[in-house]
Amino acid sequence: MSKPDSDQNVSIPMAVEAVLLTTDKSVKPAQIADALNESLSVDLDSDAIRAAVESLNAAYEESGRAFTIETVASGFRIMARPELAGVLAAFHGHRASNRLSRAALETLSIVAYRQPVTRAEVESIRGVACGEVLRSLMDRRFVTIAGRAEELGRPILYGTTRDFLMQFGLANLKDLPEMKDAPVVKTNRIEAEESPEPAQTTDDGESSTPEVAMEGTQA
């Protein structure tokens, strides 16, 4: 890690904080390092950015701030503390436009846990047609086309996106809650082939509680 302060007397933690305060998406450490190296004439790497984030979080904890810097979708994002979720939900009024229906949440959960998954597999688990629900989840950028299955008709495979991870505050799919008694779905699929024309973004994530407000808790 290079010198802690730039020629303009801007500390590295201060610069990192400024970057995160001005974005509503997670930012990868390397992206922050590149920006600081160019603007402050320093020589930082991703480890230096992580160290700066640790010092910021320690300062937030010590001063009792309402927010912290979380790892989301392999990047950093300033988020309100989880214990404030009820306060924020009350303030924002559980805006209906940002909610997912029970059907959408169930479908999204199936895609998150079983991806890549075909529409037929999702419908086999839910027991109802899911075409419209999948389309609505794609419109919200929570689900994307992940490829085509190696079976008769080569049906489309679905997976979750980076936007999904960010919305649910997940660093990656390993952060999904453990699922017990998962339903077994018979399939003739052998392997998936990556789609040459993916829709939207790619990555992955979850949640399966009915009528959960989809309001983010960004500070």
Stockholm file with secondary structure:
# STOCKHOLM 1.0

chainA/1-219         MSKPDSDQNVSIPMAVEAVLLTTDKSVKPAQIADALNESLSVDLDSDAIRAAVESLNAAYEESGRAFTIETVASGFRIMARPELAGVLAAFHGHRASNRLSRAALETLSIVAYRQPVTRAEVESIRGVACGEVLRSLMDRRFVTIAGRAEELGRPILYGTTRDFLMQFGLANLKDLPEMKDAPVVKTNRIEAEESPEPAQTTDDGESSTPEVAMEGTQA
#=GR chainA/1-219 SS CCCSBCTTSCBHHHHHHHHHHTCSSCBCHHHHHHHHHHHHCCCCCHHHHHHHHHHHHHHHHHHTCSEEEEEETTEEEEEECGGGHHHHHHHHTTCGGGBCCHHHHHHHHHHHHHCSEEHHHHHHHHSSCCHHHHHHHHHTTSEEEEEEESSTTCCEEEEECHHHHHHHTCSSGGGSCCCCSCCCCCCCCCCEECCSSCCSCCCCCCCCCTTCBCCCCBC
#=GC SS_cons         CCCSBCTTSCBHHHHHHHHHHTCSSCBCHHHHHHHHHHHHCCCCCHHHHHHHHHHHHHHHHHHTCSEEEEEETTEEEEEECGGGHHHHHHHHTTCGGGBCCHHHHHHHHHHHHHCSEEHHHHHHHHSSCCHHHHHHHHHTTSEEEEEEESSTTCCEEEEECHHHHHHHTCSSGGGSCCCCSCCCCCCCCCCEECCSSCCSCCCCCCCCCTTCBCCCCBC
//
